[in-house]
Structures are given as C-alpha cells and as structure tokens.
C-alpha cells in the first residue's frame, strides 16, 4: 500500500476530529451539571468502579462507535478526514477493519481515563494506575511516531486493521 500522503493532512484531520469530540464532551458536561444542579440538587458520589463505567459509557464508547460508523461506510472518513480530503481504505472487510482500527485508536484515551480515575480515588500512584498511564502514553507516542516516520504513514491501528488513510481522489 504505497502512499505519499502528507502527514500534516492527517494531523489536520485529527485536529478537526478532536474539536468535534471536544464539543460533544462540553455538551455532555453542561447537560450532566444541569441535571445534577437543577434536578438532583447535588453532584452524586460515585465509587471508583461506577466512575470507570460512567466514563467509559459516556465518552470512550460513544465516540468509538461514532467513528466506527463514520469510517465503515462511504465516504469511509471521520468528520476531520472528510473535511481535509482524506478517507480510510480497507484491504479486507470494512466493518471488521473499522471496529479494530477505532478500538485501537481510542484505547490510549480509555487507558488514560482509567489511570486518572484510579489516581483520583486512591490519591497516590499505584502500580495499576502507573501501568495504565504508562501504556496510554506509550501507545499514543507510538501512534504519533509511526505516523510521522513511516514511509506510508500508517500507525499501529492502521496496520492491525488492514487499513490506510489516503487522499479522497485516490
């Protein structure tokens, strides 16, 4: 899969995708704070386990599903990729490829959440929290470095899902 894709375009697409996610997260925050303030009259207390599940099902899971659904069908592009003229090309089944690609793509974010919640509830770095945090940062750095330095510029989620980000015109 030879490709001379400009890495800057991928980062520009990532920026637009990040803005879209940020708008969703801010909307979620405002909605939840309004419910807590005006309906419940207080912010509920959650256990660490409850907070892990709440965070997963209100942020990571819906964002991952949204990206899977966007990249599994034409134009095979997230909002950001579409905006900058990119799309994802799969060598195999686009459904399987998109699921694998996007779960791996958002895995560092999820691991980061897990570590921060563990730290917040334990008020100290534990071995599990440190491992989750280290894995999160290591994966993120690996993805970025692969996208920058590989000739094709595919990162680990692309490789493991049998996909490649290409210009829309290709």
Secondary structure, DSSP 8 states (H G I E B T S, - for coil): ------HHHHHHHHHHHHHHHHHHHHHHHHHHHHIIIIIISS-----HHHHHHHHIIIIIHHHHHHHHHHHSSTT---HHHHHHTEEEEESS-HHHHHHHHHHHHHHHHHHHHHHHHHHHHHSS--HHHHHHHHHHHHHHHHHHHHHHHSTT---HHHHHHTEEEEETT-
